[in-house]
Amino acid sequence: MIADIISDAEQKMAKAIEFAKEEFAAIRTGRAHPAMFNKLTADYYGTPTPIQQLASFQAPEARMIMITPYDRAAMPGIEKAIRDSDLGVNPTDDGNVIRVTLPELTEERRKEYIKLARTKAEEGRVSVRSIRRTAKDGIDKLVKDSEVGEDEANRAEKQLDSVTKKNTDVIDDLLKNKESELLEV
């Protein structure tokens, strides 16, 4: 029973880390990458559709993305979604391809992105700690119901703490990498 609680907590923490990775990927750095557009949806025949499903992405240069829609009818919707997003870019289209050129990041903008990255990291850590709290409550309930002994519960709690520490350290490393990426000129 305790092993089930801990393995369930580990799986949920792994999902929280994956979510944090996705959040960090969506934060724009000086280089262009398709993950920046992961959260964007475009209106496609009246349905909000993720841009990733409507087009292919190429990065021919470090600060440019070329978006080739699978259906030309989707072009205006994709353009509007990119223009209205918080990426701070202005797409141009030549009839076949949408080009997004990323401007140089100013020092002020870099600091804003670092703050955003720190906020996302804190959300990830809070999520991991919340999962730990839920698992600990499950262990405490087993002790209360006399299904496991105190010693076994204490060992499980220590194991849970080490798993939690390992996962928060991963999030901290992700944040450190993102900060260095953002500060790179």
N, C-alpha and C positions, 0 to 999 in steps of 0.2 A: 504494500500500500504506500509506504513512504517512498519507495523507489519510483512508483508511478507518479507521485506528486512532484518529485524532483525532476524526473524526465520531462513531464509536462511543462514545468517551469522553464527548463532548458530550451525546449522547443519554442515556447512563447518568447523567450528572451532572444533567441536567434532571429525570430521574425521581427522583433523590435529593432535589432541591429540592421537587418535588411532594409527596413523602413528608413532608418537613419541614413544608410548609404544612399538610398534613393533621394532623400531630402538634400543631402550634400551634393549629389550629382546635379540637382536642379539649380543649385546656386552657381551663377555665372562667374567664370574666372576670365582671365585675359584670352584664353584659347576657346575656340568654337568647338562644341561637341554636341551631338544629337540629344544627349540626355537632358539638355537645357529645356527641350520642348516636351518632355515626358508628361508634365502636368497640364499642358494646354489642350483644350478641346475646341473644335471648329464646328460651326453649324453646317451640317451636310444633309441636304434635303429635309430640313426641319428637325434633325436629330443631332444633339451634341455628340460628336465623335472624336476620340483622341486623334491628334494629328499624326501620331505614329502609324495609325491604321490607314491614313489617307495618302501618305506620300513616302518616298524614300529620301534619305538624307546622305549628303556627301560633304566632306570638309576638304576642299581643294587647297585652301590656305589656312594658316593658323587662326585668322580672325574672320573667316567667311564660311558660311554654310549654304549649300545649294539644296533646295527642297524641290523635288520633282513629284508633283501630284500624280496619282494613278489615273485620276479622272479630272480633266480640265475644269469641269463644273465646280470642283471643290476649291479652286484657286482663290476666289474672292473670300471665301470663308476662312481659309488658312491664313491668308494675308491679314484679315481683320483680327483673327485670334492672336496672331503674333504682335500686331500693332497695339492691341488693347492690353497685352500682358505686361507684367512688371519687369520684363527683360531690358527695357530701355533701348529697343532697336527699331529701325524703320525698314521693313522689307520692300524690295523692288521686284517687279515681275516683268519678264520679257515675252510673255505669252506661253512659254513652255516651262520655265523654271523660275522659282522664287529665290532671289539671292538675299541673304541676310548678312550684312557686314557689321561686325561688332566694333563699336568705338573703343579706343583705349580707355582703360579704367583710370579714373582720377583717384588721387589719394583718399579723398573724402568718400568716394563710392566704394573703394576697397575696404575702408573702415566700416561702412554700413554692411557690406557683405560679411565681414568678420563677425560683427554683432549678430547678424542673422544666423550664421553658422553656429555661434555659441548658443543661441536660443534653441536651435534645432538639436544640438548636442544635449542641452539640459532637458529638453522634452524626451529625448531617447533615454537618458539616465533615469528620469522620473518614471518612465514606462517600465524600465527594468526593475526599479525598486518597488513599483506597484505590483508587478508579477511576483516578486519575492515576498511581499506582504501577504498576498493571496495564498501562496504556497505555505507560508508560516502559519497562517490561520488554519489551513487544512491539517498541518501537523499537530497544532495545538488541539484541534477538535478530536484527532485520533487519541491523543493523550487523555483528554477529558472523558472520552467514551471508553477509556481503559482498553483500547485495542493495541496500543504499544506502550512500552515503558518509558520512563523519563530519560534514561541513558540513551536509548535508541533515538528518541526525539532530539536530544542534545547533539548527537552525532549528525543527524540529518540536518539540523539547523546550521551546524558548522559547514557541512557540505554545501548547503544552500547559500551560505554567506560567501564561500569561495567561488561558486558559480556566478553569483551576483557581481563580485569584485572583478572576475575575469571579463564579464560582459561590459561592465562600466569602463574598464580599462580599454577595451576594444573601441568603444565610442570615443574615449579621450584620444586615442591614437588617430582615429578618423578625423577628429576635429583638428588635431595638430597638423596632419597632412593637408587638410583643406586650408588652414590658415597659412601654411608655408606656400601653398599653391596661389593663394590670393595675394600674398605679399611679393611674389615673384614678378619682377617687371620685365 
